[in-house]
């Protein structure tokens, strides 16, 4: 490996397909003319990490303990930079970062900064119930003067159904089921919709009915740059 490159560690399994998606997109978006020019990536895909939304709503730190174990395994194996392909898991970000000896990329902060750069003032949040009610993104957007538009309770139910009953179950999921809610959020002033769930990315990434910002792709870009790679585009 080139001397200025860092090894990326992925705390995965939340869920497995979102982990695969992050790995694939890092490879696809790294400028490389041979195998040896790609980045070294370590993955701990642990689907047994307790459900983040359930634990946030119950006030449990169980995911933190499991993610800490995963981080320790990755760092012990040589990871110098960590990424978590799960927005909801960032509820535990600060506590996890305090336990780690290497940097952890922060998806909500990356999203807030990207929205600031693009000049968005009101952003619709598409996320899990745990992420929304845990106000995972709120501090980063608030400090940049950006208002988050949250889904209604009915909208949250629709998104959770897409995530848990379709995507996490390995079924096809149509973003059209959420169009009614997105229209309502747009009426409230949402200029763009942040896909703040790495599973929802799998359903929305090829949809062009609304303007989207994909948190997975923001993580992909930052991971490549911070690890010393070059972006393909």
C-alpha positions in Angstrom: 0.0 0.0 0.0 1.2 3.5 -0.7 2.8 5.2 2.3 0.4 8.1 2.5 -2.7 5.9 2.4 -4.8 5.1 5.5 -6.7 1.8 6.1 -10.4 2.3 6.4 -12.4 0.3 8.9 -16.1 -0.1 8.4 -18.3 -0.8 11.4 -20.9 -2.7 9.5 -24.0 -4.9 9.7 -26.5 -2.1 10.3 -27.7 -3.4 7.9 -25.6 -5.8 5.8 -26.7 -4.5 2.4 -26.0 -0.9 3.4 -22.5 -2.1 4.4 -22.0 -3.8 1.0 -23.3 -0.6 -0.7 -20.7 1.6 1.1 -17.9 -0.8 0.3 -18.9 -1.1 -3.4 -19.2 2.7 -3.8 -15.8 3.4 -2.2 -14.3 1.0 -4.8 -16.4 2.4 -7.7 -15.6 6.0 -6.8 -11.8 5.6 -6.2 -9.6 6.7 -9.1 -7.4 3.7 -9.7 -5.8 2.2 -12.8 -4.8 -1.1 -11.1 -5.8 -3.1 -8.0 -2.8 -1.7 -6.0 -4.1 1.8 -6.4 -7.3 1.1 -4.5 -7.7 1.7 -0.7 -7.3 -1.0 1.9 -10.7 -1.6 3.6 -11.4 -3.7 6.6 -15.1 -4.6 7.4 -16.6 -6.0 10.6 -20.1 -6.9 9.4 -22.0 -7.6 12.6 -25.8 -7.8 12.1 -26.2 -8.7 15.8 -25.6 -5.1 16.9 -28.9 -4.3 18.7 -31.4 -2.3 16.7 -30.6 1.3 17.0 -34.1 2.8 16.8 -35.5 0.4 19.4 -32.6 1.2 21.8 -32.8 4.9 21.3 -36.6 4.9 22.1 -35.9 2.7 25.1 -32.9 4.7 26.4 -30.5 1.8 26.0 -26.8 2.0 25.2 -26.6 -1.6 24.0 -25.5 -0.6 20.4 -22.7 1.5 21.8 -21.1 -1.5 23.5 -21.4 -3.6 20.4 -20.0 -0.9 18.1 -17.2 -0.3 20.6 -16.2 -4.0 20.3 -16.4 -3.8 16.5 -14.2 -0.6 16.5 -11.7 -2.3 18.7 -11.5 -5.3 16.4 -11.0 -3.1 13.4 -8.3 -0.9 15.0 -6.5 -4.0 16.3 -6.5 -5.2 12.7 -4.9 -2.0 11.4 -7.8 0.4 10.7 -6.7 4.1 10.9 -10.0 5.7 10.0 -13.5 4.4 10.8 -16.8 4.8 9.0 -20.3 3.8 10.2 -22.8 3.2 7.3 -25.8 3.8 9.6 -27.1 7.3 10.3 -29.1 6.2 13.4 -26.0 4.7 15.0 -24.5 8.2 15.1 -26.8 8.8 18.1 -23.9 7.1 20.0 -21.1 8.9 18.0 -19.6 11.0 20.7 -19.4 8.3 23.2 -17.9 5.9 20.6 -15.4 8.5 19.4 -14.3 9.0 23.0 -13.4 5.3 23.2 -11.5 5.1 19.9 -7.9 6.0 19.2 -8.5 6.7 15.5 -10.9 9.3 13.9 -14.5 8.3 13.0 -16.2 10.0 10.1 -19.5 11.7 11.1 -22.3 11.4 8.6 -24.7 13.9 10.0 -22.0 16.5 10.2 -20.9 15.8 6.7 -24.5 16.2 5.5 -24.9 19.5 7.4 -21.7 20.9 5.9 -22.7 19.9 2.4 -26.1 21.6 2.8 -24.3 24.8 4.0 -22.0 24.7 1.0 -24.9 24.3 -1.4 -26.8 27.1 0.3 -29.8 25.1 1.5 -31.8 26.7 4.3 -34.6 24.2 4.8 -33.8 20.4 4.5 -36.3 17.6 4.6 -35.0 14.6 6.6 -35.7 11.1 5.5 -34.6 8.8 8.3 -35.6 6.2 10.9 -37.8 7.0 13.9 -34.8 6.7 16.2 -32.8 9.1 14.1 -35.6 11.6 13.9 -36.8 11.4 17.6 -33.2 11.2 18.8 -32.5 14.5 17.0 -29.2 13.0 15.6 -28.8 15.6 12.9 -30.2 18.6 14.7 -27.1 20.0 16.4 -25.0 20.1 13.2 -27.7 21.7 11.1 -28.7 24.1 13.9 -25.2 25.5 14.3 -25.1 26.2 10.6 -28.5 28.0 10.6 -30.3 25.3 8.6 -33.8 24.2 9.5 -34.7 20.5 9.3 -38.2 19.6 8.1 -39.3 16.4 9.8 -41.8 13.9 8.5 -45.2 13.6 10.1 -46.0 10.6 12.3 -47.7 9.0 9.4 -44.6 9.8 7.2 -42.3 8.2 9.8 -44.5 5.1 9.7 -44.2 4.9 5.9 -40.4 5.3 6.0 -40.1 2.7 8.8 -42.2 0.3 6.8 -40.0 0.8 3.8 -36.8 0.3 5.8 -37.8 -2.6 8.1 -40.5 -4.6 6.1 -39.0 -4.1 2.7 -35.3 -3.2 2.5 -34.1 -5.0 5.6 -36.2 -8.0 4.6 -34.5 -8.1 1.2 -37.6 -7.0 -0.7 -37.9 -4.5 -3.5 -39.0 -1.1 -2.2 -40.6 1.7 -4.2 -39.9 5.3 -3.2 -43.3 6.2 -4.6 -44.9 5.1 -1.4 -43.3 8.1 0.3 -44.2 10.7 -2.4 -47.3 12.0 -0.6 -45.2 12.7 2.5 -42.4 14.3 0.5 -44.9 16.6 -1.2 -46.2 17.7 2.2 -42.7 18.3 3.4 -42.0 20.3 0.3 -45.0 22.4 0.9 -43.6 23.1 4.4 -40.5 24.5 2.7 -38.1 21.6 2.1 -35.7 22.6 -0.7 -33.9 19.2 -0.8 -34.4 15.8 0.9 -31.5 14.3 2.8 -31.5 10.5 2.5 -30.4 10.0 6.1 -30.7 6.3 6.2 -28.2 4.1 4.4 -31.0 1.6 3.6 -33.3 4.2 2.1 -30.4 5.0 -0.2 -31.0 1.6 -1.8 -34.6 2.7 -2.7 -34.2 6.3 -3.5 -30.8 6.6 -5.2 -32.2 6.2 -8.7 -35.4 8.2 -8.1 -35.6 11.7 -9.8 -39.0 12.8 -8.7 -37.5 15.1 -6.0 -34.2 16.7 -5.2 -32.1 14.4 -3.0 -28.8 14.5 -1.1 -27.5 11.1 -0.3 -25.6 10.6 3.0 -24.0 7.4 1.8 -22.3 9.2 -1.1 -21.1 12.0 1.2 -19.5 9.3 3.4 -18.0 7.6 0.4 -16.4 10.8 -0.8 -15.0 11.8 2.6 -13.7 8.2 3.3 -11.7 8.2 0.0 -10.3 11.7 0.6 -9.4 11.2 4.2 -7.8 7.8 3.4 -5.5 9.5 0.9 -7.3 8.2 -2.2 -8.4 10.1 -5.3 -12.0 10.6 -6.3 -12.9 9.2 -9.8 -15.3 12.1 -10.5 
